[in-house]
Amino acid sequence: MDIQEAIIIYGTLSQETRLRVFRLLVKAGPQGLPAGALSDALDTPHNTMSFHLKHLLHAGVVTSRKEGRSVIYAANFDVVRDLIGFMVKDCCSAEFANIREDKKKGCSIIELADCY
């Protein structure tokens, strides 16, 4: 990830409704949620929710798929992982944060120091 991609993502998530939608989608996991459920959960009109979902899609932090008549949105965990990795790699000193690969589990682990 480069700095311009990170700026677009952070700009998109800096709006309250979009951040709330994104957080709901992260909690929902890979299966995601229908647009209507997101509107209902946040008490946001459907047309307003569509506007915000379009921004999230454009930034790449969510994906969408059709299931019957519904559009299901899900957090794009690959982009989120890359964004977090970008921040830790380029913005933090190794004494405060570290990313290591857990080959046994097949995942990256971020370790944050709790001391200064």
C-alpha positions as MATLAB code, in Angstrom:
seq = 'MDIQEAIIIYGTLSQETRLRVFRLLVKAGPQGLPAGALSDALDTPHNTMSFHLKHLLHAGVVTSRKEGRSVIYAANFDVVRDLIGFMVKDCCSAEFANIREDKKKGCSIIELADCY';
ca = [
       0.000    0.000    0.000;
       1.245    3.484   -0.749;
       0.520    6.752    0.998;
      -2.068    7.896   -1.570;
      -4.111    4.720   -1.061;
      -3.917    5.179    2.709;
      -5.055    8.815    2.399;
      -8.111    7.768    0.378;
      -9.052    5.113    2.929;
      -8.553    7.359    5.941;
     -10.471   10.148    4.213;
     -13.357    7.786    3.554;
     -13.418    6.455    7.108;
     -13.168    9.933    8.646;
     -16.930   10.424    8.154;
     -19.057    9.168   11.082;
     -21.669    7.151    9.184;
     -19.067    5.452    7.005;
     -16.937    4.577   10.022;
     -19.990    3.148   11.819;
     -20.915    1.081    8.734;
     -17.357   -0.180    8.427;
     -17.267   -1.196   12.088;
     -20.542   -3.107   11.708;
     -19.171   -4.906    8.671;
     -15.968   -5.855   10.480;
     -18.092   -7.329   13.301;
     -20.258   -9.182   10.759;
     -17.203  -10.925    9.334;
     -16.731  -12.216    5.798;
     -20.403  -13.079    5.328;
     -21.288   -9.361    5.528;
     -24.698   -7.728    5.818;
     -27.397   -6.604    3.399;
     -27.612   -2.881    2.699;
     -31.074   -2.756    4.269;
     -29.806   -4.254    7.512;
     -27.066   -1.623    7.651;
     -29.636    1.143    7.098;
     -31.857   -0.269    9.825;
     -29.017   -0.815   12.304;
     -27.824    2.781   11.963;
     -31.288    4.298   11.511;
     -30.130    5.830    8.234;
     -32.363    6.317    5.161;
     -31.655    3.818    2.373;
     -30.609    6.491   -0.145;
     -28.180    8.001    2.367;
     -26.765    4.550    3.124;
     -26.284    3.910   -0.618;
     -24.288    7.143   -0.866;
     -21.980    6.086    1.974;
     -21.615    2.507    0.720;
     -20.561    3.845   -2.678;
     -17.742    5.807   -0.989;
     -16.631    2.747    0.986;
     -16.622    0.634   -2.189;
     -14.646    3.258   -4.094;
     -12.001    3.345   -1.326;
     -11.810   -0.456   -1.456;
     -12.549   -1.056    2.223;
     -15.766   -2.955    1.488;
     -16.882   -5.399   -1.170;
     -20.363   -6.133   -2.470;
     -22.102   -9.110   -3.980;
     -25.626   -9.857   -5.150;
     -27.658  -12.516   -3.371;
     -31.076  -12.733   -4.912;
     -32.563   -9.269   -4.715;
     -30.205   -8.107   -1.968;
     -26.774   -6.539   -2.165;
     -24.525   -7.872    0.580;
     -21.635   -5.731    1.772;
     -18.594   -7.043    3.630;
     -15.413   -5.535    5.005;
     -12.454   -6.067    2.688;
     -10.133   -7.631    5.234;
      -7.214   -7.803    2.770;
      -7.248   -4.004    2.382;
      -7.654   -3.514    6.133;
      -4.696   -5.814    6.803;
      -2.603   -3.910    4.261;
      -3.578   -0.557    5.806;
      -2.682   -1.691    9.316;
       0.567   -3.169    8.027;
       1.366    0.096    6.245;
       0.856    2.051    9.455;
       2.928   -0.264   11.603;
       5.703   -0.700    9.040;
       6.099    2.917    7.997;
       4.906    4.887   10.985;
       6.039    3.072   14.096;
       9.398    2.381   15.607;
      10.147   -1.308   16.103;
      10.345   -0.678   19.831;
       6.626    0.318   19.868;
       5.084   -1.989   17.250;
       6.104   -5.063   15.357;
       4.499   -7.328   12.745;
       5.512  -10.950   12.739;
       4.318  -13.886   10.692;
       2.894  -16.877   12.520;
       3.617  -19.638   10.027;
       1.810  -22.221   12.163;
      -1.470  -20.254   12.093;
      -0.829  -18.695    8.692;
      -1.407  -15.122    9.821;
       0.311  -11.876   10.691;
       0.455  -10.784   14.314;
       0.842   -7.172   15.358;
       2.514   -6.662   18.682;
       2.152   -3.278   20.363;
       4.423   -2.341   23.238;
       2.613   -1.103   26.317;
       5.599    0.741   27.763;
       7.481    3.884   26.886;
];
